[in-house]
């Protein structure tokens, strides 16, 4: 084979149609799928084959490739190795044609294998259900069309779900709820027993289905029953005159609504699964291969069907709220609706959570907002506290169908009922409208910004500006300065670090000043936060509610109750495993401080006062009677700092006696003294049994209807939209005179004059 010159070919890729030879000797490809790739000299055989099949979106197993040359477009040449690729490049100019076909249908003729000429994403053929005025019939005399090729091949191996379908058709007299249920049963039976079938009669009161193989006696017929209106099998001949089809021959046609019904339980079990996961599950459990688009369509159909059914479940929200209050008096479970009686918002806080918060939790509440993918444009707001071992303690939650200030204030008013007269500090990582609502309800002096959110906005500012560039190690230095500013406990250290970031970059200094550091810096925030600058509990909370973010309101309420029940029970049992008067997390922090304190130089000032010198030369004074240290860490956290640990060890005192009561075992036992029980749903009514409103004397009980929600275009946000990040624009500078605010074409001459 002589070497090919450097060239680029536009390669037509064909699959699923047929190549017709016209009277003038030219060829025309009819039907199927036609796509294209660009081929260049030097491409390897494996790369070429993979590119063709990837472009066509078909499985390369049991497939062969053929091509033509420029002097004979009718003759197909088998492409089997690198020499074939070189031949294709050598003897074609400008463009080339490559044909994919099944290996068992490969022919030596000049015409490509004859296949159906219709390109389809699914091979769905809708049949008219029983009871319809119109009929779609296929008589025995009518030739049965060859099933169009689809990407839904049956793969090798026994599928997990289809293995249970081989006996889904029992025999004569077997009843089905309706005609669609009967057709679906026949489809499953054909999958498990590997044969094709055709519907001969599809009348309003009678269906007849035969095996598609010529001369095969297998058939089943069903009709509607007069009294029950069920569809029952009248005749069933369960024998074939041919062996089961192999995996390459069995290419069933399937309706998307059937496939959705089969996979509904699996998809609802993992509502956040990607279409690619649906493809894998379909191949594993049903032995059916789906394209990405088909899997996405299946998931959407299931979600739409569930949305229709879940509309009635909103009527059960009042019943569930009343059940929560009956089970635990003192629980706050309330909801409201619009003027049209459409569900609008919900707030729930359990009595055990409220009691635990008041008897043992610090006056510190974390609030965050999540998107509910099951309800577009709606938000799931969660308020949580910390227990004695610094673990998340869920306090309340709410569902808002909109994020306007009215609804946010409604949620905060309900949260105020939970807090009662106790003054609390709110750590929030929400968006700007939510921050203003918090200030109105709890006061701006009690509202702290989550430092993690501040850090994210700082990073966006650094990355998104156009006036300067801070990358690599420079960006790491800037982030370190910001962290030092946040955790600085004294004004001296705060001002010192602020000066460092100012000398590093004036724009970063200006951003820090504009970001209200008095809301997030330790040195400037005057209320106790116990060193909790971030919504640390939000990581645990995110995994705690991850699955519930994708379901509807009633399912979310039930799922949240179940998870909270398990969390409280687990934490209550963990108290028995405490080997110290404090929890494991707090103990670990003390042990770390003791290690650092062992390297400090100590000067005894008195029985209760000690001066400690760090390796960097900084000196701190500890007073064991007042529980203070000039570094302020002990006062801010309630846990002895490294200086205090060193002084306590020197004084031969029990270090656990100097830990704040917030972290003691007794406090943890008080918090989890009362926990909730499992939700009793044995007498839950059916939504159809509940009317939208019922009156009893002067009392009127309303049951909300499902809200009118229209899904916005585009991909849903994973998190709420945060505050806008201010960017710095590069000023216009004149290249002629060096002035700022103009260029040489506009005002340079006038400015010069």
Secondary structure as GFF3:
##gff-version 3
##sequence-region A 1 753
A	DSSP	beta_strand	8	15	.	.	.	ID=ss1
A	DSSP	beta_strand	18	21	.	.	.	ID=ss2
A	DSSP	beta_strand	27	30	.	.	.	ID=ss3
A	DSSP	beta_strand	33	40	.	.	.	ID=ss4
A	DSSP	alpha_helix	45	56	.	.	.	ID=ss5
A	DSSP	beta_strand	63	69	.	.	.	ID=ss6
A	DSSP	beta_strand	72	79	.	.	.	ID=ss7
A	DSSP	alpha_helix	82	90	.	.	.	ID=ss8
A	DSSP	beta_strand	95	102	.	.	.	ID=ss9
A	DSSP	three_ten_helix	103	105	.	.	.	ID=ss10
A	DSSP	three_ten_helix	162	164	.	.	.	ID=ss11
A	DSSP	beta_strand	175	176	.	.	.	ID=ss12
A	DSSP	alpha_helix	179	193	.	.	.	ID=ss13
A	DSSP	beta_strand	197	203	.	.	.	ID=ss14
A	DSSP	beta_strand	206	211	.	.	.	ID=ss15
A	DSSP	beta_strand	219	224	.	.	.	ID=ss16
A	DSSP	beta_strand	231	237	.	.	.	ID=ss17
A	DSSP	alpha_helix	256	269	.	.	.	ID=ss18
A	DSSP	alpha_helix	275	286	.	.	.	ID=ss19
A	DSSP	alpha_helix	292	310	.	.	.	ID=ss20
A	DSSP	three_ten_helix	311	316	.	.	.	ID=ss21
A	DSSP	alpha_helix	317	327	.	.	.	ID=ss22
A	DSSP	beta_strand	332	337	.	.	.	ID=ss23
A	DSSP	beta_strand	343	349	.	.	.	ID=ss24
A	DSSP	alpha_helix	351	359	.	.	.	ID=ss25
A	DSSP	beta_strand	364	371	.	.	.	ID=ss26
A	DSSP	beta_strand	379	386	.	.	.	ID=ss27
A	DSSP	beta_strand	392	400	.	.	.	ID=ss28
A	DSSP	alpha_helix	405	419	.	.	.	ID=ss29
A	DSSP	beta_strand	425	428	.	.	.	ID=ss30
A	DSSP	alpha_helix	432	442	.	.	.	ID=ss31
A	DSSP	three_ten_helix	444	446	.	.	.	ID=ss32
A	DSSP	beta_strand	447	449	.	.	.	ID=ss33
A	DSSP	alpha_helix	451	464	.	.	.	ID=ss34
A	DSSP	alpha_helix	473	487	.	.	.	ID=ss35
A	DSSP	alpha_helix	491	504	.	.	.	ID=ss36
A	DSSP	alpha_helix	506	514	.	.	.	ID=ss37
A	DSSP	three_ten_helix	517	519	.	.	.	ID=ss38
A	DSSP	alpha_helix	537	544	.	.	.	ID=ss39
A	DSSP	three_ten_helix	547	550	.	.	.	ID=ss40
A	DSSP	alpha_helix	553	574	.	.	.	ID=ss41
A	DSSP	three_ten_helix	575	577	.	.	.	ID=ss42
A	DSSP	alpha_helix	584	597	.	.	.	ID=ss43
A	DSSP	beta_strand	601	604	.	.	.	ID=ss44
A	DSSP	beta_strand	609	613	.	.	.	ID=ss45
A	DSSP	beta_strand	619	623	.	.	.	ID=ss46
A	DSSP	beta_strand	628	629	.	.	.	ID=ss47
A	DSSP	alpha_helix	633	637	.	.	.	ID=ss48
A	DSSP	alpha_helix	642	650	.	.	.	ID=ss49
A	DSSP	three_ten_helix	655	658	.	.	.	ID=ss50
A	DSSP	three_ten_helix	661	663	.	.	.	ID=ss51
A	DSSP	alpha_helix	665	671	.	.	.	ID=ss52
A	DSSP	three_ten_helix	687	689	.	.	.	ID=ss53
A	DSSP	beta_strand	693	696	.	.	.	ID=ss54
A	DSSP	beta_strand	699	702	.	.	.	ID=ss55
A	DSSP	alpha_helix	748	752	.	.	.	ID=ss56
###
